[in-house]
Amino acid sequence: MKNNQVIFNGIHDGKMTLPKDFAVLFPKMTRLLDKAYKVEFTLNGNQRFRQYIWTLNGGSTIGWLCKLEHCVPQGRNIIPEHILLSQNMGGIVEYWLEDNTMEAESFIDANQFTFSLVDSTVGIGGWEQNYADECKLQGIEPMNTSDFLTFALETNGNTTFYNHKTKEVFVYLHDDYSPFEITPHKGHPLCTIYQYDKAPTFVDFVETLAGQWLQVIESKN
């Protein structure tokens, strides 16, 4: 097996140049990213990554590893706000916390990916048949899952997705659990589709995530 080859492209401290429309649409995320130390590298000559590293009091760090993507997959109805975010910040594929912040809860907890364009898929992340069956049992008309795009996948299978027409965000909770305030979508069965009470749209979701991490950083500094 060929060894992985890592090439470091750049190390940046301080502000990263973000386009004005990004800063206007995502002010909290812009503030969060501006606080980070950045390391960029390429794996095996083709996949670029960027680490965002935030240093806390005492020298410990928390951070994200993001996959940098510039090509937009076709046929998935990825909304412009998602493209703007991922092409500038990247898609989160790993994160780390230090011991004193492990109790902090955020939208990326236990996620395999969040916002990655190439990993995002049409639908609700493989729960389509289960969803249809549950709606049939309850006598509820299911939504058209082809209108959705899954942009986050949790290790336990829960998925987060948006409607590309309305830009509303939903989460499929097969285990009926979330540490955040949620409401079943318009009378839907338990263990199916919910909405975050405080993050109804994609932009709200991004800004809430940024606020969650800003709170951790500012509480430890």
Phi, psi and omega in degrees: 000134180292135179290143175293136179247124181249128176240123178277123183267331181183152176233123187234130175249136179096208189286143172256141181286113178247143180296155183301321182294331175294311182297325180289317183283324184235067183296320179292318179295322177299315179297320179296312182293327179296335180279350189270149166273134186244138174231125179248141177208161178244135179255126178056030171078357184224333183256118182267143178228158172223131173263134171252121186237125178248126182264130180260171175304137181092354175094354178288160184230156168229160182182179178235148166249122183242139174274126181270129184225136179240342177268136180260118177303136182271156175079012182249356180058044177288128186284155182303323180297322178293317179298313180302315180297308188288327180285341179256315181270323187101170176261131184285123180242346175208157173210160175217152177232164173256168191307319185285353180244005184297335181281347179294139182246136178214168184294346181260005181304127176064016180279143173279327173203156175214121177081349181302126182293313185292331180274344179290142185226151175292139178105201185243033171075033177094001181265010186303311183291318178300317179298314179298319180296316181295320178295321179297318179298325183267357181070033182251138177286118181289154174284161177282104186290346177287350175279352185259154172229120178282121182243001177210137180232123177273152182304325182278001177104345177298143183233150175241135186210163176233158172274119186291346179273318183258343182068014174288145179257139178228161176225135177263115183246090181292341179258003176060031181228136170209141176285355183253164180288122184226159177223132175303139184289113172042055175077014179294155179300152172299155180067025174232245189261129179234170171231145175286129182298327186253010178216069185288336182237171181299315179298318177300319180299313181298313182292326177293318176301314179300318179297324178298317181282326175299322179297319178297312183297313185287335178283342182253005180236000000 
